[in-house]
Amino acid sequence: MKCKNLNTAMKTMLSLLLCLSVQFTNAQMADSAKEPETNNIIPAQKKTCNFYIYTPDADKKIDLLGTTALARIYIKRIFIKKKLHVIVAKNGSQVANKIISILKEQNGMVGNLWLDSHGLYRQGYSSFHIGSDEFSYKNIRDTASTRALKLLSAYCNAKTNVGIGSCYGGATFTFPGSANTAPGRMNGDSLMIGMGDIFFGATIYGSESWVMMKPGMYDNNYGFAGYPLGKRYRTTYWQPVWNSLGNWNSYSTGNRRFESVNTIALNNEGSINVRTRNYQQLTKGRKAVRKNLSKIQNIEISKNYTSGE
């Protein structure tokens, strides 16, 4: 009798163990069918790096103003070395290779790209240089000419800001003409839209007027909204530039909108910012424009404008 009861108990226990084993196996199979939790981990956001690209003035043996500005930004960089990178440009390919090398090393993306160069008003159209390479509405659609820019665009996104840091780089007014150049549109908008199509999604900024390097240019202030002091700039030849002092434009392929924006500034990390007010909304800005425009009316206009900047 005891043996029969023992056999019955063992059979019952074995049945329970078998049921538990089946349930455990089913649970494991169900868990294995789920996506592993490690696949749901959001990858770390890439670091953003700011770049200040400096092109010396090819027309001058010693570019005093440009060199002074470069020295100031190098001093700034001592305190923000990991955020801002300064490159003296020889040509577009050299700059692209340096930027890409830095971004690969730091696993980064371009946050802000400032292209500091000199605009040539006497040409009668907007342009900027990266070392010996010139870019304008004439070649911004040429894939051979813009190959270096296209290489950089792979490291840009909708949060990237690109600043054309040359005078008249985004100018839309009509060039008045000179002894050697016929009147015509500056076509800064065409240049900026072409840049926007290369740096797809990024925001492009360009100035209607001069881009000066005054104290405060790296302090998120109105350091760029300056003007030259020479007497030769007080003629009707320069009147469109005076009228546009401190005015900037922006363009992004994200919204396909070319529009006017307030005066642009750089902060001490090289980030491009739009000021809350335009330079000509300031009392000193309005006075500067009125004062210099009034002087234009009292100066005899020279017919030889080819010596202009």
JODA-V807683 format. One record per residue. N is the residue number from 0. SS is DSSP state (H for helix, E for strand, L for the rest). OMEGA is omega in degrees with one decimal (NA if undefined). D_CENTER is the distance of its C-alpha to the mean C-alpha in Angstrom with 1 decimal. Layout:
N/SS/OMEGA/D_CENTER
N/SS/OMEGA/D_CENTER
//
This chain:
0/L/179.6/93.0
1/H/-179.3/90.6
2/H/179.3/89.5
3/H/178.4/88.8
4/H/-179.8/86.7
5/H/178.8/84.8
6/H/179.6/83.9
7/H/-179.5/82.8
8/H/-179.9/80.5
9/H/177.6/78.9
10/H/179.4/78.3
11/H/-179.4/76.6
12/H/178.6/74.4
13/H/178.4/73.4
14/H/178.9/72.5
15/H/179.4/70.3
16/H/178.6/68.5
17/H/178.3/68.0
18/H/179.2/66.4
19/H/-179.7/64.1
20/H/178.9/63.1
21/H/-179.9/62.3
22/H/-180.0/60.2
23/H/179.3/58.3
24/H/178.9/57.6
25/H/179.4/56.4
26/H/178.4/54.0
27/H/180.0/52.6
28/H/179.3/52.1
29/H/179.5/50.4
30/H/-178.9/48.0
31/H/179.1/47.2
32/H/179.0/46.3
33/L/175.8/43.5
34/L/-179.9/39.9
35/L/-177.4/39.7
36/H/-178.3/37.9
37/H/179.0/35.7
38/H/-178.8/34.0
39/H/-179.2/32.9
40/L/179.6/30.9
41/L/-179.8/27.2
42/L/-178.1/25.2
43/L/-179.9/23.2
44/L/-178.3/19.6
45/L/179.4/17.3
46/E/175.0/15.7
47/E/-179.0/12.0
48/E/178.3/11.0
49/E/-177.1/8.6
50/E/175.6/8.5
51/E/-176.8/9.4
52/E/-175.7/10.6
53/E/175.8/13.6
54/L/178.0/15.7
55/L/178.1/19.2
56/L/-176.8/20.8
57/L/-177.7/23.1
58/L/-176.3/25.5
59/L/176.4/26.4
60/L/177.5/28.3
61/L/179.2/27.1
62/L/-172.3/23.8
63/H/-178.2/24.9
64/H/179.9/22.2
65/H/179.6/19.4
66/H/177.8/21.5
67/H/178.7/22.1
68/H/179.2/18.5
69/H/178.6/17.9
70/H/179.7/21.0
71/H/-178.3/20.0
72/H/174.0/16.8
73/H/177.2/19.0
74/H/177.5/21.4
75/H/-173.7/18.9
76/H/178.4/17.9
77/H/-175.7/21.6
78/H/-179.0/21.5
79/L/-171.7/18.3
80/L/-174.9/18.7
81/L/-175.9/17.8
82/L/-174.2/14.5
83/E/179.5/12.8
84/E/-177.3/13.3
85/E/-179.4/13.8
86/E/173.1/14.5
87/E/-169.0/16.6
88/L/168.3/16.1
89/L/176.2/19.2
90/L/-176.2/17.8
91/H/-178.3/15.3
92/H/178.9/17.5
93/H/-179.8/18.0
94/H/-180.0/14.3
95/H/-179.4/14.0
96/H/179.9/17.2
97/H/-179.3/16.4
98/H/-178.8/13.2
99/H/177.7/15.2
100/H/179.0/18.2
101/H/-178.2/16.6
102/H/177.7/15.3
103/H/179.8/18.8
104/H/-175.6/20.5
105/H/-176.7/18.9
106/L/-172.3/18.7
107/E/174.9/15.0
108/E/177.5/11.8
109/E/174.6/8.2
110/E/179.6/7.3
111/E/179.8/4.4
112/E/-179.3/3.8
113/E/-176.7/5.4
114/E/-176.1/7.9
115/E/176.0/10.9
116/L/-176.5/13.8
117/L/173.9/16.7
118/L/-178.7/17.4
119/L/-176.1/20.9
120/H/-176.7/22.6
121/H/178.3/25.8
122/H/-179.7/24.5
123/L/176.0/24.3
124/L/-178.8/21.0
125/L/178.6/17.2
126/E/168.5/15.7
127/E/-179.2/13.5
128/E/163.9/14.6
129/E/-172.1/13.8
130/L/-177.7/17.2
131/L/-178.1/19.9
132/E/177.0/18.0
133/E/178.2/17.3
134/E/178.7/15.3
135/E/178.1/16.5
136/L/-177.4/18.0
137/L/-177.0/20.9
138/L/-175.2/19.4
139/L/176.4/16.2
140/L/-178.5/18.6
141/L/-174.3/20.5
142/L/178.7/20.0
143/L/-178.6/21.6
144/L/-173.1/19.2
145/L/-177.5/16.0
146/H/-179.3/17.4
147/H/178.2/15.2
148/H/-179.7/11.9
149/H/176.8/13.9
150/H/-179.9/14.8
151/H/-174.8/11.4
152/H/178.7/10.9
153/L/-178.6/13.8
154/L/179.4/11.9
155/L/177.5/9.3
156/L/-176.1/10.6
157/L/179.3/10.8
158/L/-178.1/9.4
159/L/174.0/5.9
160/E/178.2/3.1
161/E/-179.3/1.5
162/E/171.2/4.3
163/E/-171.1/7.6
164/L/178.7/9.6
165/L/174.7/12.9
166/L/178.3/15.7
167/L/-176.6/16.4
168/L/177.7/13.2
169/L/-174.0/13.5
170/L/179.0/17.2
171/L/-177.9/19.7
172/L/179.8/22.9
173/E/175.4/25.7
174/E/-172.8/26.1
175/L/-178.9/29.6
176/L/178.3/30.8
177/L/-177.8/32.3
178/L/-175.7/35.1
179/L/-175.9/33.3
180/L/-178.7/30.6
181/L/174.8/31.6
182/L/178.6/30.1
183/E/179.5/27.4
184/E/178.6/24.2
185/L/175.6/21.0
186/L/174.5/19.3
187/H/178.5/15.8
188/H/177.5/15.7
189/H/177.1/16.8
190/H/-178.0/14.1
191/H/179.3/11.3
192/H/175.5/13.4
193/H/176.6/13.9
194/H/179.6/10.3
195/H/178.3/10.2
196/H/175.7/13.4
197/H/178.5/12.2
198/L/-169.2/9.3
199/L/179.3/11.8
200/L/179.3/11.2
201/L/176.3/7.5
202/E/-178.4/6.7
203/E/178.7/6.1
204/E/177.2/7.2
205/E/-175.3/10.0
206/E/173.7/13.1
207/L/-171.2/16.7
208/L/178.8/18.2
209/L/170.7/18.0
210/L/-175.3/15.2
211/L/179.9/17.5
212/L/-179.3/17.5
213/L/171.0/20.1
214/L/-178.2/21.2
215/L/-177.5/19.2
216/L/178.2/15.8
217/L/-177.3/15.0
218/L/179.5/17.1
219/L/-176.2/15.1
220/L/-177.5/17.4
221/L/-176.6/17.8
222/L/179.9/17.5
223/L/-173.7/15.4
224/L/179.2/18.0
225/L/-178.2/20.7
226/L/-179.8/22.9
227/L/-174.3/25.1
228/L/-175.4/28.7
229/L/-178.1/30.6
230/H/-177.1/33.3
231/H/178.5/32.2
232/H/-179.2/29.3
233/L/176.4/31.9
234/L/-178.9/32.9
235/H/175.1/32.3
236/H/-176.7/30.2
237/H/-175.0/27.4
238/H/178.6/28.4
239/H/-179.9/25.6
240/H/177.2/23.0
241/H/180.0/25.0
242/H/-174.5/25.2
243/L/-174.1/21.4
244/L/177.6/20.8
245/L/-178.3/18.1
246/L/180.0/17.1
247/E/175.7/13.6
248/E/175.4/12.8
249/E/175.9/10.6
250/E/175.6/11.0
251/E/176.0/11.0
252/L/178.1/13.5
253/L/179.7/14.5
254/L/179.2/16.5
255/L/-178.0/16.6
256/E/170.7/16.4
257/E/-173.0/15.4
258/E/176.0/16.1
259/E/177.0/16.3
260/E/177.3/14.8
261/L/-177.5/15.8
262/L/-178.4/14.8
263/E/176.4/11.4
264/E/171.9/11.8
265/E/173.1/10.7
266/L/-173.2/13.1
267/L/173.4/15.1
268/L/179.3/13.0
269/L/177.7/9.8
270/L/-179.8/8.4
271/E/-178.8/7.0
272/E/174.8/10.2
273/E/-179.0/12.2
274/L/179.6/15.6
275/L/176.6/18.7
276/L/175.5/20.2
277/L/-177.3/19.4
278/H/-178.2/20.6
279/H/170.5/23.5
280/H/176.1/24.7
281/L/179.1/25.5
282/H/-179.0/29.0
283/H/178.6/27.9
284/H/178.5/25.3
285/H/179.6/28.0
286/H/-178.6/30.5
287/H/-179.3/28.4
288/H/-179.3/27.8
289/H/-177.6/31.5
290/H/-176.5/32.8
291/H/175.4/31.1
292/H/178.7/31.8
293/H/178.3/35.4
294/H/179.6/35.7
295/H/-176.0/34.6
296/L/-174.8/37.8
297/L/-177.4/40.0
298/L/178.6/38.8
299/L/-174.8/40.3
300/L/177.0/37.7
301/L/178.9/37.6
302/L/179.5/37.7
303/L/-176.6/36.0
304/L/-173.9/32.3
305/L/178.1/31.3
306/L/179.3/31.0
307/L/-176.1/28.1
308/L/NA/24.7
//
